[in-house]
Amino acid sequence: MIRLALATVLATFAPITAAPLAAGDGSPTDSNIAFVGRWNTSNAGAFVPAWAGAYLTAGFTGTTVKLKQRNSIDLFFSIDGGADQYLTNQTGTVNLTPTKLAAGRHTLRVSYRVVAGSYHGDAVFQGLVLDAGATTYALPRPAKLIEFIGDSITVGTTTSKNALTAYGWLIGERLGARHTQIAQGGACLVTTADGCVGLEDYFLKLSSAATSPAWDFSRYTADAVVINLGTNDLAHGTHTTTFEPHYVHLLEEVRAKYPSAKIFAMQTFCKRFGAQTQAAVQTRNAAGDANVFYVPTEGWLAAADYTDGTHPTDAGHRKVADRLAPIIAAKL
């Protein structure tokens, strides 16, 4: 029985092996480069990631790989599935392989530091530079995609690698799924007059910028959506009587964009608006949507699992991933 259950989960998240694409040149429009999350691709020569935890992946041949950057940016990269390495204040052509690789096929993943708060790096991907005669090639695409909606906790604020050590990224990697973090520090559920970015509205947008265009939801479809909102709303004047209907509306928006997704509404770790979040889920269930689930988080974290009483440590995020990953996997 255990072996059968494990085989079922692994089959669910197995990658889709597409037919090989033509050899690519490493430019932003190279179809062998996969952009996961929300990216502004309006400029064919410079793709810009939005929100937290957006990343790109590609296969490449040869012995070296370089990134073409514009202005200063901090970034993470992994080659051949190795540990993510962190580079700071990178500009121009950035050599990711100062020690040459063995000749052959290799894989690359790149994620830029989240541009938010006091950090103003220039997260702009302008392409890859490869050896003479080397090319990119398409990597198998994981079958499932999980989207995480939240605030600074979902961003991974105060962790060692920011978005890469947040529970959403950890869960996506653990389950072998593509993953996105539609999250920003200080975000609320409800947009307020004092400037709190409300994900009820900005879930529909490319980025958290006030002038952001609408997101093109045909770019990808989420198989699961995890919402962790409500930690910041009280401080911006949203109270229990208004929180619940706004949460119901967000659930309706998510369902409209992702008709088949499993939606998980988490109780905030600080326990604010837990009853209202659960009631919003029940409202959607009563309306006939059986694929919306309330996730209680009581007992998941202890005081020692926070850096400042609000934001989990690296170990705290791993604890959340340990609890939440099986819940998501079971529903998918």
N, C-alpha and C positions, 0 to 999 in steps of 0.2 A: 504494500500500500504506500509506504514512504517513497519507494523508488518510483512508483507510478506518479505520485504527486510531484516529485522533483522533475521527472521527465516532462510532465505537463507544463510546469513553470518554465523550464529551459526552452521548450518548443515555442512557448508563447513569445519569448523575448529573442528568439533566434534571429540573426541578421538576414536581411534580404540580399541575396547575391545577384546583382544586376549584370546584364551583359556588359562586357568591357567597353568603355568609351574610347574615343580616339585619343591618342597621346596629346597631352596639353602643354601649354607654354608657361603656366604659372601666373598668368595675368588674373586680375580679379574676376573677369568673366569666364575664366577657364571652367568648363563644366565638370572637370574632375575634382574641383575644390568644393567641398560641402560646407555651407554656412548654416550653423545651427543657432536658433534664436532669431531675434528680430534685428535685421541689418538694413541700413539705408543703402540701397544699391542704385540710387538715382544717378550717380556719377560713375560711369563705367570704369574709370581709372582709379577710383578710391572708394572702397566700401567701408561704411562706418557702423560698428556695432552699437545697439541701443540696449538699455537695461543692463542687468548684471548677468554674468556667466555666459554671454554669447561666445561662441567659439567657432573655429574653422578646422577642418581636417582635410588631409590630402595624402595620397601616396606619391612618391617621387623616386626616380632612379638617380644613380650617380653616387658621389662621395661627399657632396656638400649641399647645404641649403641655406639661403639667406632671405631675409624679409626686407621689403622696400617700405620704409616708413617716411613720414613727412616731418613732423616736429616731435619733440620729446614725449616719450610714452614709456610706462612700465608694462611689462608683459610676462606671461607664463608660456612655456612651451615644453612639449614632450616629444621625443623622437623614439620610434620603435617601441612605444608603450612604456618607456622609462618614466622615472619620477619627474614631476613637473619642476622645471627650473625657472627661476625668477631673475629677470633682467630689469634694471632701472635706468631711466633717463636715456632711452635709446632713440637715436635719430638716423636718418639716411638709410644706407644699406647695412643691415644688422646680420652679422655672421653667426648662425646658430651652431655651426660645426667648426670651431677653431681647430679641433682635432678631426681629421678627415675620417669618414665612415668607410667601412668595407664597401667595395663596389657591389652594386646590386639594387634590390628594391627596398625601400624604407617607408615609414609612415611618419606623419607630422600632425600635431595638434597645437593650436595657438589660441590663447585667450588673453585679451587685454584687461588691464586693471580698470575697474569701474570708474568712470569719470563722473564724480559726484562730490558734494560737500566741498572740502578745501582742496581736493585734488583736481587739477585741470589739465591732465595730460591730453595728448592728441591721438586718440585711438582711431587710426585710419590705416586700413590695409590697402597697399598699393601693388601687391603682387609678390611672387617668389622669384628668386634668382637661383638658377641651377647650373650645374656643370655644362660645358659645351657638349651638345648632343644628348643631354639628359632631358627627360620629360616627366610630367605628372601622369598619374593613372588613378582610376576611380577605386575607392575603397568600398567594401560591402557596407550597406546602410542598415543599422539596427531597425528592426521591424516596428518598435514602439517608440513613442515620444511622450514624455511627461513634462507638464508645465507647472511651475511653482509660482504662485502669486503671493506677494507679501511685502514686508517692510525691511528694516535693517537686519532683522534676524535672518530673514530669507536671503538677504544679500551676503551674509557672513561677516558682518562688521565685527571688528576686534579679533577675528581669527587669524591664524598665521598666513593664510593664502586667500583671504577674503572669500570671493564666490566659490573658489575651488575647495575650500574646507567647510562650506556650508552644507546643511543636511540635504538640500535639494540636489546639489552636484553629487554628493556621496551616494545618494539613493539611485540616481540615474546611472552612475558608474557601476554600482553593485548589481543592478538589475540588467545591465547591458542595454540600456535604452538611451536614445537621444534625450537631452534635458534642457529646459530653458528656465530662467529665473526672471520673471516679470516683477521686479522688486526694486525698491529704492529706500534708502535710509530716511526715516521720518514719515513714511507714507501712511496714509489712513485708508479706511474704506470709503469715507465720504469726503468729497472735495469741500473745503471750507473757505470762508472769506479771508481768513488770515493766511492763506497760502498753502495749506496742507494738500499734497497731491493725493487725490482720492482714486484708488484703483477701480472703483465702480465706473468711473469715467475713463481713466487712462488705460485700462485693460484693452480698450478698443483702439488705442493709438500706437503708432510706431515707437514713440519714446515718451519720456516724461516731460519734455519741453512744452511750454504753454502753446507754442505754435505748431506742435507736431501734427502731421497729417494722420489720417486714419490708417490703421494697419491693414494690409491686404491679407486676409485670412486664408486665401487660396494658396499662400506660400507654404504652409504646412498645416497639418491637423493633429491636435493632441489626442492621445488615447486616454490620458488621465490628467486631471487638473487638481492641484492641491492648493488650498487657500489658507493662509495664516494671517488674518487681519483683525484689528481691534485693539492692539496694544497702544496705539497713539491717539485714537479718536477722542477719548475723554478729555485729553488736554487741549483739544481744539473745539470743544463745545458740543460734541455729539453725545447724546445721552441715550438711555435704553429705549425710550419711546420712538426714537428716530433710527437707531442703528438697525433694528431688525428688518424693517421694510427695505432699507437700502441694501442689506445683505441679500434679501430675496431677489431684488432686482439684479444684483451682480450674478447670482446663480442662474437667473433667467438669461442674462447676456451670454454667459459661458455656454449654456445649453444651446442657445441659438447659433453660436459659432461652431460648436463641436457637438453635433447631434448624438454621437455615439460614445462620448467620453464618460468615464467614471469620474465623478467629482467628489473630492474629499474636503470638507470644511473642518478645519482644526480648531479646537479650543485653544485660545492663546495661552502661552506658558504662564503669564501673569494672572490668568483666569478672568480677565476683563471681558464682558459681553459674552461669556460662555453660554448662558441661558438663552440669549437672543440668537446666537449663532445656531444652537440646536433647534430653536423654534423655527428659524428660517429654513433649515433642512426639512423639518417636519411639514412646513407649508408646501415645499416643493414635492415632497413625497405624496402629500394629500392631493396635489394637483396631477398626480399620475407619473411623476418622474421618480422611478425606483432606483436610479443609478446616482443618487446624491446621498452621501454618507457623512454623518457627524463623527469626528474623531476626538474623543476625550483624551487629555494629556496629563491628567492627574497622576503624580508620582513619577513622571518621566525624568525630571531633573531635580537635583538637590542644590542647595546654596553654593556648594563648591563647584558646580558645573557652570557657573556664570563668571564673567570677567568683571562685571560691574553691577550685578543684580538684575540686569535686563538681557544682556547679550551672552549667549552660551560660549564657552570655551571650545577649542577644537574637540576636546573629549566630550563636551556636552552635545555638540552637533553629531558626533558619532553615536551617542546614546539615542538621540532622536532618530537617526537613520536606522539604528537597530530595531526601534519600535515601529517605525512607520513603513519601512520597506516591505515587511511581510504583509502588512495590511493592504498596501497597493498591489503587490504581486498576487495576493489571493483573489482580488476583484478582477484583475486583468486576465 
